[in-house]
Amino acid sequence: MLNGKKIIVVLPAYNAARTLEKTYAEIPMEIVDEVILVDDASRDETSDLAKSIGIQHVIRHEQNKGYGGNQKTCYNKALELNGDIVIMLHPDYQYTPKLILAMSSIIANEVYPVVFGSRILGKGALKGGMPIYKYIFNRMLTLFQNILMGQKLSEYHTGYRAFDANVLKTVNFDKCSDDFVFDNEITAQICLKGFEIAEVTCPTKYFPEASSINFKRSSIYGLGVLRTSIMFRLQKMGVVNFRLFS
């Protein structure tokens, strides 16, 4: 616990057996109360390994529900366990768990209710090996999103996020997509509700075992991001009332 707040780390996993143990070993268990891993029908031994290394809550989807569907299970379980601060960390060791203390402290001290670990602040993305086309793609999408959503975030596409539980209870994340655009849809929900988002500089690592989506999936994701940003602007203007924000 931190300032009396129960901290839960959620790990949305898919074929993460090669990196899970290394990721879990760096989670600061002196402040983290519980860890939840949701295995989205992996084809490797992710679930068995998670149990063997001591992860308290291991949930396995028998059918793949997608990245967004995985997060929905993660957050609903964390709220069921009465977590006060919920941190989503990819178990592929692309993001360092060592920032959990800093991200949790920002929320526990009521500075901000949401914190993103940003690969773009500083030089973490390119230094860590982010492909140049993904970096350019990230910057272009972020610029478009900031203009339409009235924000000044360095990126919207990080897989390292911390939430005050009240934020997750306020937005309706179950209405978000089950695919990769989930992250942007829940961010849009958060911004529309008026919650402020802090960012911390996060080094990142790109290597063969780290999860990544190919160019085709990246393009589909990008179109989904643009669509979400436009929906946000129309909703904010009162032109249309979208189910995502109701």
NUTOR-115524 format. One record per residue: residue number from 1; residue in three letters; x, y, z of N, C-alpha, C in turn. Coordinates in steps of 0.02 Angstrom, whole numbers, plus 50000, padded with zeros to 5 digits. Last residue first. Example, Ala and Ser with C-alpha at 12.3 -4.5 7.8 and 13.67 -1.06 7.14 Angstrom:
<pts>
(pt 2 'SER' (50642 49888 50354) (50684 49947 50357) (50645 50002 50394))
(pt 1 'ALA' (50660 49716 50390) (50615 49775 50390) (50660 49835 50390))
</pts>
This chain:
<pts>
(pt 246 'SER' (48911 50373 48812) (48848 50378 48850) (48851 50335 48913))
(pt 245 'PHE' (49017 50358 48729) (49022 50409 48781) (48959 50415 48824))
(pt 244 'LEU' (48982 50260 48639) (49045 50253 48675) (49049 50300 48735))
(pt 243 'ARG' (48869 50309 48575) (48861 50257 48627) (48924 50251 48670))
(pt 242 'PHE' (48867 50485 48547) (48892 50418 48531) (48883 50370 48591))
(pt 241 'ASN' (48777 50608 48489) (48785 50574 48553) (48804 50501 48539))
(pt 240 'VAL' (48832 50752 48399) (48811 50682 48399) (48820 50654 48469))
(pt 239 'VAL' (48857 50884 48437) (48828 50870 48372) (48797 50800 48370))
(pt 238 'GLY' (48924 50929 48547) (48853 50916 48554) (48818 50901 48489))
(pt 237 'MET' (49057 50942 48550) (49020 50998 48520) (48945 50989 48526))
(pt 236 'LYS' (49092 50819 48600) (49107 50878 48640) (49067 50938 48615))
(pt 235 'GLN' (49058 50738 48491) (49023 50730 48555) (49032 50793 48598))
(pt 234 'LEU' (49151 50783 48398) (49080 50791 48383) (49038 50785 48447))
(pt 233 'ARG' (49271 50746 48463) (49258 50816 48447) (49184 50828 48435))
(pt 232 'PHE' (49255 50605 48472) (49263 50645 48532) (49245 50718 48518))
(pt 231 'MET' (49253 50571 48336) (49195 50559 48378) (49197 50601 48442))
(pt 230 'ILE' (49385 50604 48306) (49331 50641 48274) (49266 50632 48314))
(pt 229 'SER' (49451 50508 48383) (49463 50579 48395) (49408 50622 48365))
(pt 228 'THR' (49406 50388 48325) (49391 50403 48395) (49399 50477 48411))
(pt 227 'ARG' (49461 50399 48196) (49388 50395 48205) (49369 50414 48276))
(pt 226 'LEU' (49597 50393 48226) (49569 50453 48194) (49493 50455 48204))
(pt 225 'VAL' (49602 50262 48278) (49621 50320 48319) (49591 50384 48291))
(pt 224 'GLY' (49568 50186 48167) (49525 50185 48226) (49538 50243 48272))
(pt 223 'LEU' (49678 50212 48087) (49612 50235 48064) (49562 50236 48123))
(pt 222 'GLY' (49776 50148 48166) (49779 50219 48153) (49712 50248 48131))
(pt 221 'TYR' (49736 50013 48156) (49736 50047 48221) (49734 50123 48211))
(pt 220 'ILE' (49764 49992 48023) (49695 49985 48046) (49686 50021 48113))
(pt 219 'SER' (49903 50010 48029) (49862 50054 47987) (49789 50052 48008))
(pt 218 'SER' (49942 49906 48112) (49955 49974 48133) (49912 50024 48094))
(pt 217 'ARG' (49909 49797 48033) (49871 49808 48095) (49881 49879 48120))
(pt 216 'LYS' (50009 49819 47934) (49937 49817 47917) (49894 49832 47978))
(pt 215 'PHE' (50129 49812 48007) (50110 49874 47973) (50036 49876 47956))
(pt 214 'ASN' (50100 49722 48164) (50131 49734 48099) (50102 49797 48066))
(pt 213 'ILE' (50134 49754 48336) (50087 49738 48283) (50118 49758 48217))
(pt 212 'SER' (50217 49670 48471) (50214 49724 48422) (50162 49704 48370))
(pt 211 'SER' (50304 49622 48620) (50245 49621 48577) (50245 49680 48530))
(pt 210 'ALA' (50471 49559 48625) (50422 49610 48643) (50364 49609 48594))
(pt 209 'GLU' (50562 49472 48571) (50512 49444 48616) (50458 49494 48636))
(pt 208 'PRO' (50648 49555 48491) (50604 49505 48460) (50549 49479 48505))
(pt 207 'PHE' (50631 49724 48556) (50671 49665 48543) (50623 49610 48519))
(pt 206 'TYR' (50636 49880 48624) (50608 49842 48568) (50656 49785 48553))
(pt 205 'LYS' (50599 49964 48773) (50643 49916 48740) (50606 49882 48683))
(pt 204 'THR' (50600 50128 48848) (50567 50070 48818) (50617 50027 48782))
(pt 203 'PRO' (50579 50242 48983) (50621 50209 48934) (50585 50147 48908))
(pt 202 'CYS' (50466 50370 49009) (50475 50298 49017) (50522 50270 48963))
(pt 201 'THR' (50416 50510 49098) (50460 50484 49047) (50475 50411 49060))
(pt 200 'VAL' (50243 50525 49133) (50312 50518 49158) (50354 50488 49102))
(pt 199 'GLU' (50099 50631 49136) (50144 50586 49100) (50212 50584 49135))
(pt 198 'ALA' (49926 50645 49186) (49998 50662 49193) (50039 50612 49152))
(pt 197 'ILE' (49769 50704 49144) (49817 50650 49135) (49888 50676 49143))
(pt 196 'GLU' (49611 50741 49221) (49676 50762 49193) (49725 50704 49193))
(pt 195 'PHE' (49443 50716 49175) (49500 50695 49215) (49565 50716 49181))
(pt 194 'GLY' (49330 50746 49099) (49366 50801 49131) (49423 50780 49176))
(pt 193 'LYS' (49264 50659 49022) (49240 50665 49090) (49278 50719 49130))
(pt 192 'LEU' (49342 50664 48908) (49275 50692 48905) (49245 50702 48974))
(pt 191 'CYS' (49455 50594 48952) (49460 50666 48937) (49391 50699 48936))
(pt 190 'ILE' (49401 50465 48964) (49431 50498 49021) (49434 50574 49011))
(pt 189 'GLN' (49363 50437 48832) (49313 50438 48885) (49338 50477 48946))
(pt 188 'ALA' (49489 50440 48772) (49438 50488 48752) (49384 50494 48805))
(pt 187 'THR' (49545 50328 48835) (49575 50394 48845) (49526 50449 48827))
(pt 186 'ILE' (49465 50228 48783) (49460 50242 48855) (49492 50310 48871))
(pt 185 'GLU' (49507 50239 48649) (49437 50251 48667) (49430 50266 48741))
(pt 184 'ASN' (49641 50206 48654) (49622 50273 48634) (49550 50289 48651))
(pt 183 'ASP' (49635 50072 48696) (49674 50121 48734) (49653 50193 48718))
(pt 182 'PHE' (49559 50009 48593) (49532 50016 48662) (49568 50071 48700))
(pt 181 'VAL' (49622 49981 48478) (49600 50050 48486) (49567 50062 48554))
(pt 180 'PHE' (49643 49843 48477) (49697 49887 48502) (49674 49959 48513))
(pt 179 'ASP' (49479 49778 48524) (49541 49778 48485) (49590 49829 48514))
(pt 178 'ASP' (49360 49793 48583) (49400 49737 48607) (49468 49735 48572))
(pt 177 'SER' (49312 49964 48620) (49328 49909 48574) (49366 49853 48609))
(pt 176 'CYS' (49206 50007 48761) (49262 50017 48715) (49274 49955 48673))
(pt 175 'LYS' (49115 49979 48856) (49088 49998 48790) (49144 50009 48738))
(pt 174 'ASP' (49186 49960 48969) (49158 49900 48938) (49128 49915 48870))
(pt 173 'PHE' (49215 50085 49019) (49264 50053 48975) (49239 49989 48942))
(pt 172 'ASN' (49143 50213 49058) (49113 50147 49042) (49159 50111 48993))
(pt 171 'VAL' (49207 50304 49199) (49201 50293 49127) (49171 50223 49116))
(pt 170 'THR' (49201 50279 49340) (49163 50333 49309) (49153 50324 49234))
(pt 169 'LYS' (49287 50179 49375) (49216 50171 49393) (49172 50223 49359))
(pt 168 'LEU' (49407 50230 49333) (49381 50169 49300) (49307 50157 49316))
(pt 167 'VAL' (49414 50335 49426) (49412 50349 49354) (49382 50290 49316))
(pt 166 'ASN' (49425 50270 49546) (49364 50309 49534) (49358 50328 49460))
(pt 165 'ALA' (49553 50216 49545) (49496 50172 49534) (49432 50210 49518))
(pt 164 'ASP' (49672 50303 49453) (49633 50302 49514) (49571 50260 49500))
(pt 163 'PHE' (49785 50215 49348) (49720 50247 49357) (49700 50248 49431))
(pt 162 'ALA' (49918 50209 49232) (49896 50202 49301) (49832 50243 49311))
(pt 161 'ARG' (49997 50121 49098) (49948 50169 49122) (49928 50155 49194))
(pt 160 'TYR' (50071 50078 48957) (50090 50083 49028) (50048 50139 49058))
(pt 159 'GLY' (50070 50079 48822) (50039 50022 48855) (50054 50020 48930))
(pt 158 'THR' (50034 50229 48729) (50074 50190 48776) (50035 50132 48806))
(pt 157 'HIS' (49975 50318 48646) (49979 50249 48624) (50021 50204 48669))
(pt 156 'TYR' (49973 50453 48649) (49912 50420 48670) (49917 50344 48666))
(pt 155 'GLU' (50100 50571 48698) (50076 50514 48659) (50014 50484 48691))
(pt 154 'SER' (50104 50694 48757) (50159 50677 48713) (50143 50615 48671))
(pt 153 'LEU' (49957 50799 48765) (49993 50738 48783) (50050 50726 48734))
(pt 152 'LYS' (49870 50906 48775) (49940 50918 48758) (49982 50858 48780))
(pt 151 'GLN' (49703 50923 48702) (49751 50900 48752) (49822 50919 48731))
(pt 150 'GLY' (49593 50933 48616) (49610 50989 48660) (49658 50971 48716))
(pt 149 'MET' (49559 50843 48522) (49537 50828 48590) (49557 50883 48641))
(pt 148 'LEU' (49612 50889 48402) (49540 50874 48406) (49516 50867 48478))
(pt 147 'ILE' (49748 50907 48437) (49709 50962 48408) (49635 50950 48418))
(pt 146 'ASN' (49786 50781 48485) (49790 50839 48529) (49749 50898 48503))
(pt 145 'GLN' (49768 50703 48368) (49727 50692 48428) (49728 50752 48474))
(pt 144 'PHE' (49868 50753 48284) (49798 50755 48263) (49752 50749 48324))
(pt 143 'LEU' (49981 50720 48361) (49967 50790 48343) (49893 50798 48325))
(pt 142 'THR' (49969 50580 48363) (49965 50619 48426) (49950 50692 48412))
(pt 141 'LEU' (49989 50546 48229) (49925 50532 48262) (49916 50574 48324))
(pt 140 'MET' (50123 50589 48213) (50070 50617 48172) (50001 50607 48204))
(pt 139 'ARG' (50193 50511 48308) (50194 50584 48312) (50137 50615 48273))
(pt 138 'ASN' (50167 50378 48262) (50148 50399 48329) (50142 50475 48334))
(pt 137 'PHE' (50229 50382 48137) (50157 50367 48142) (50130 50392 48209))
(pt 136 'ILE' (50360 50398 48178) (50329 50450 48138) (50253 50444 48141))
(pt 135 'TYR' (50376 50276 48247) (50387 50339 48282) (50352 50396 48244))
(pt 134 'LYS' (50355 50183 48148) (50308 50186 48204) (50315 50251 48243))
(pt 133 'TYR' (50464 50208 48066) (50397 50219 48039) (50345 50222 48094))
(pt 132 'ILE' (50571 50174 48150) (50561 50244 48132) (50492 50257 48105))
(pt 131 'PRO' (50543 50065 48288) (50552 50074 48216) (50533 50145 48196))
(pt 130 'MET' (50626 50090 48441) (50562 50095 48406) (50574 50105 48332))
(pt 129 'GLY' (50742 50080 48519) (50736 50039 48459) (50668 50041 48425))
(pt 128 'GLY' (50769 50164 48622) (50751 50096 48639) (50739 50051 48579))
(pt 127 'LYS' (50786 50283 48555) (50844 50254 48589) (50832 50181 48606))
(pt 126 'LEU' (50655 50308 48517) (50705 50293 48466) (50767 50260 48496))
(pt 125 'ALA' (50597 50322 48652) (50570 50281 48599) (50624 50260 48549))
(pt 124 'GLY' (50668 50411 48740) (50660 50340 48755) (50641 50297 48697))
(pt 123 'LYS' (50704 50541 48752) (50724 50507 48690) (50715 50431 48696))
(pt 122 'GLY' (50573 50643 48818) (50643 50623 48817) (50658 50589 48751))
(pt 121 'LEU' (50419 50569 48781) (50454 50618 48822) (50528 50596 48827))
(pt 120 'ILE' (50386 50445 48724) (50405 50500 48681) (50440 50557 48718))
(pt 119 'ARG' (50337 50352 48806) (50399 50334 48771) (50427 50393 48733))
(pt 118 'SER' (50261 50381 48962) (50271 50403 48893) (50339 50383 48866))
(pt 117 'GLY' (50142 50316 49059) (50214 50310 49049) (50229 50325 48976))
(pt 116 'PHE' (50013 50417 49126) (50038 50377 49070) (50114 50374 49073))
(pt 115 'VAL' (49895 50425 49255) (49965 50436 49236) (49983 50389 49178))
(pt 114 'VAL' (49760 50506 49336) (49782 50460 49283) (49854 50477 49265))
(pt 113 'PRO' (49739 50601 49432) (49703 50538 49439) (49724 50485 49388))
(pt 112 'TYR' (49870 50694 49514) (49832 50679 49454) (49797 50612 49464))
(pt 111 'VAL' (49885 50709 49654) (49911 50759 49608) (49874 50754 49541))
(pt 110 'GLU' (49859 50623 49762) (49805 50662 49732) (49830 50720 49689))
(pt 109 'ASN' (49949 50533 49803) (49954 50600 49833) (49905 50649 49802))
(pt 108 'ALA' (49918 50426 49721) (49907 50420 49794) (49909 50487 49829))
(pt 107 'ILE' (49962 50473 49596) (49891 50463 49609) (49877 50462 49683))
(pt 106 'ILE' (50099 50482 49615) (50063 50540 49587) (49989 50534 49601))
(pt 105 'SER' (50130 50353 49659) (50136 50410 49705) (50098 50471 49680))
(pt 104 'SER' (50117 50275 49544) (50070 50266 49600) (50070 50326 49647))
(pt 103 'MET' (50228 50320 49473) (50161 50329 49445) (50108 50323 49500))
(pt 102 'ALA' (50334 50280 49559) (50324 50351 49540) (50253 50363 49515))
(pt 101 'LEU' (50313 50140 49565) (50313 50181 49626) (50299 50254 49609))
(pt 100 'ILE' (50328 50101 49430) (50264 50091 49465) (50259 50135 49528))
(pt 99 'LEU' (50447 50102 49367) (50412 50166 49371) (50345 50161 49409))
(pt 98 'LYS' (50493 49974 49355) (50523 50015 49407) (50490 50084 49414))
(pt 97 'PRO' (50449 49903 49247) (50406 49904 49306) (50431 49951 49361))
(pt 96 'THR' (50477 49972 49087) (50507 49953 49151) (50457 49957 49209))
(pt 95 'TYR' (50412 49896 48941) (50411 49952 48988) (50439 49929 49055))
(pt 94 'GLN' (50435 49773 48885) (50450 49831 48844) (50453 49894 48887))
(pt 93 'TYR' (50400 49655 48946) (50462 49688 48968) (50483 49746 48922))
(pt 92 'ASP' (50277 49604 48926) (50327 49587 48876) (50394 49621 48888))
(pt 91 'PRO' (50165 49633 49001) (50213 49585 49028) (50267 49565 48978))
(pt 90 'HIS' (50116 49802 49021) (50124 49746 48975) (50177 49698 49003))
(pt 89 'LEU' (50016 49860 49151) (50084 49852 49127) (50088 49792 49080))
(pt 88 'MET' (49910 49966 49234) (49914 49918 49178) (49985 49919 49150))
(pt 87 'ILE' (49861 49986 49397) (49915 50000 49348) (49916 49945 49296))
(pt 86 'VAL' (49752 50066 49503) (49759 50009 49457) (49810 50028 49404))
(pt 85 'ILE' (49713 50100 49667) (49754 50121 49610) (49766 50060 49567))
(pt 84 'ASP' (49624 50028 49742) (49618 50101 49741) (49657 50131 49683))
(pt 83 'GLY' (49531 49877 49721) (49593 49914 49713) (49579 49989 49713))
(pt 82 'ASN' (49431 49779 49745) (49432 49843 49782) (49499 49879 49779))
(pt 81 'LEU' (49415 49673 49665) (49461 49663 49722) (49470 49728 49763))
(pt 80 'GLU' (49339 49728 49566) (49308 49677 49609) (49349 49666 49672))
(pt 79 'LEU' (49437 49803 49504) (49384 49838 49541) (49347 49790 49588))
(pt 78 'ALA' (49510 49698 49447) (49542 49744 49494) (49491 49782 49535))
(pt 77 'LYS' (49414 49644 49360) (49440 49603 49416) (49472 49648 49469))
(pt 76 'ASN' (49399 49749 49271) (49341 49726 49309) (49362 49684 49369))
(pt 75 'TYR' (49529 49756 49218) (49502 49811 49258) (49442 49790 49299))
(pt 74 'CYS' (49543 49629 49150) (49591 49654 49200) (49560 49705 49246))
(pt 73 'THR' (49436 49629 49061) (49438 49578 49113) (49485 49600 49169))
(pt 72 'LYS' (49479 49737 48982) (49414 49740 49016) (49412 49690 49074))
(pt 71 'GLN' (49598 49689 48928) (49600 49742 48978) (49534 49748 49016))
(pt 70 'ASN' (49546 49593 48838) (49589 49573 48892) (49591 49626 48947))
(pt 69 'GLY' (49480 49674 48747) (49441 49626 48787) (49481 49601 48847))
(pt 68 'GLY' (49591 49738 48690) (49542 49776 48730) (49500 49731 48774))
(pt 67 'TYR' (49653 49627 48628) (49689 49669 48676) (49642 49709 48720))
(pt 66 'GLY' (49548 49479 48617) (49579 49539 48592) (49610 49580 48648))
(pt 65 'LYS' (49502 49360 48660) (49454 49415 48661) (49484 49480 48635))
(pt 64 'ASN' (49518 49191 48621) (49550 49256 48618) (49499 49312 48613))
(pt 63 'GLN' (49449 49079 48739) (49449 49105 48670) (49479 49175 48672))
(pt 62 'GLU' (49479 49064 48870) (49484 49004 48828) (49480 49022 48754))
(pt 61 'HIS' (49575 49167 48967) (49521 49166 48918) (49529 49104 48875))
(pt 60 'ARG' (49621 49147 49134) (49635 49128 49065) (49571 49130 49023))
(pt 59 'ILE' (49695 49230 49267) (49632 49218 49231) (49650 49201 49159))
(pt 58 'VAL' (49767 49230 49420) (49780 49212 49350) (49714 49193 49318))
(pt 57 'HIS' (49825 49312 49554) (49763 49303 49516) (49780 49291 49443))
(pt 56 'GLN' (49958 49310 49605) (49900 49291 49646) (49838 49274 49606))
(pt 55 'ILE' (50104 49235 49548) (50054 49286 49534) (49988 49265 49565))
(pt 54 'GLY' (50207 49139 49566) (50172 49168 49623) (50123 49224 49610))
(pt 53 'ILE' (50262 49065 49469) (50304 49118 49498) (50268 49158 49552))
(pt 52 'SER' (50160 48978 49433) (50220 48950 49464) (50264 49003 49496))
(pt 51 'LYS' (50066 49060 49370) (50049 49027 49433) (50112 49004 49470))
(pt 50 'ALA' (50139 49094 49256) (50113 49146 49301) (50097 49116 49370))
(pt 49 'LEU' (50157 48970 49195) (50215 49005 49221) (50192 49058 49271))
(pt 48 'ASP' (50025 48942 49157) (50060 48897 49203) (50120 48932 49235))
(pt 47 'SER' (50002 49050 49066) (49962 49041 49127) (49997 48998 49178))
(pt 46 'THR' (50104 49032 48963) (50097 49093 49002) (50060 49082 49068))
(pt 45 'GLU' (50150 48934 48874) (50136 48916 48943) (50128 48976 48989))
(pt 44 'ASP' (50065 48975 48720) (50122 48951 48757) (50102 48939 48830))
(pt 43 'ARG' (49958 49032 48663) (49977 48966 48636) (50040 48940 48669))
(pt 42 'SER' (49831 49115 48761) (49899 49107 48735) (49911 49036 48710))
(pt 41 'ALA' (49706 49174 48796) (49710 49113 48756) (49778 49105 48722))
(pt 40 'ASP' (49758 49291 48871) (49708 49294 48818) (49717 49235 48769))
(pt 39 'ASP' (49770 49297 49039) (49800 49263 48981) (49747 49257 48927))
(pt 38 'VAL' (49794 49416 49154) (49742 49388 49111) (49774 49362 49047))
(pt 37 'LEU' (49851 49432 49316) (49870 49419 49247) (49811 49388 49211))
(pt 36 'ILE' (49867 49543 49448) (49819 49505 49408) (49849 49494 49339))
(pt 35 'VAL' (49931 49565 49609) (49945 49565 49537) (49894 49519 49503))
(pt 34 'GLU' (49923 49672 49753) (49903 49613 49716) (49920 49622 49642))
(pt 33 'ASP' (50000 49776 49811) (49963 49729 49853) (49944 49665 49816))
(pt 32 'VAL' (50153 49857 49802) (50099 49826 49763) (50066 49772 49805))
(pt 31 'ILE' (50259 49889 49882) (50201 49935 49882) (50141 49906 49845))
(pt 30 'GLU' (50343 49783 49874) (50339 49816 49939) (50282 49867 49941))
(pt 29 'MET' (50351 49743 49744) (50299 49711 49785) (50294 49741 49856))
(pt 28 'PRO' (50382 49815 49607) (50399 49831 49676) (50344 49805 49724))
(pt 27 'ILE' (50429 49706 49479) (50372 49741 49509) (50387 49754 49582))
(pt 26 'GLU' (50530 49628 49431) (50546 49698 49442) (50487 49738 49469))
(pt 25 'ALA' (50477 49502 49409) (50531 49509 49458) (50546 49581 49476))
(pt 24 'TYR' (50391 49520 49302) (50363 49512 49368) (50416 49523 49423))
(pt 23 'THR' (50483 49525 49194) (50439 49582 49209) (50415 49578 49282))
(pt 22 'LYS' (50538 49397 49199) (50582 49456 49206) (50541 49517 49224))
(pt 21 'GLU' (50425 49319 49176) (50462 49313 49239) (50507 49373 49252))
(pt 20 'LEU' (50384 49358 49044) (50342 49369 49103) (50382 49368 49168))
(pt 19 'THR' (50450 49326 48929) (50468 49389 48961) (50432 49400 49028))
(pt 18 'ARG' (50404 49206 48879) (50475 49220 48874) (50497 49283 48913))
(pt 17 'ALA' (50264 49207 48892) (50304 49163 48934) (50379 49181 48934))
(pt 16 'ALA' (50163 49273 48826) (50212 49313 48862) (50261 49272 48903))
(pt 15 'ASN' (50046 49258 48745) (50110 49227 48727) (50168 49264 48760))
(pt 14 'TYR' (49978 49393 48817) (49967 49349 48760) (50035 49323 48738))
(pt 13 'ALA' (49904 49483 48955) (49956 49441 48925) (49933 49401 48865))
(pt 12 'PRO' (49896 49619 49053) (49860 49588 48997) (49910 49549 48954))
(pt 11 'LEU' (49913 49634 49216) (49956 49615 49161) (49914 49583 49106))
(pt 10 'VAL' (49893 49756 49342) (49861 49708 49297) (49907 49697 49236))
(pt 9 'VAL' (49919 49787 49511) (49949 49788 49444) (49915 49735 49402))
(pt 8 'ILE' (49849 49884 49637) (49844 49822 49599) (49875 49832 49530))
(pt 7 'ILE' (49856 49951 49796) (49882 49955 49728) (49879 49886 49696))
(pt 6 'LYS' (49764 50040 49910) (49777 49973 49886) (49797 49976 49812))
(pt 5 'LYS' (49825 50171 50010) (49792 50152 49948) (49813 50081 49926))
(pt 4 'GLY' (49896 50222 50115) (49835 50186 50130) (49796 50164 50069))
(pt 3 'ASN' (50011 50269 50054) (49963 50317 50082) (49895 50284 50095))
(pt 2 'LEU' (50014 50117 49978) (50047 50182 49976) (49996 50234 49999))
(pt 1 'MET' (50042 49940 50000) (50000 50000 50000) (50044 50063 50000))
</pts>
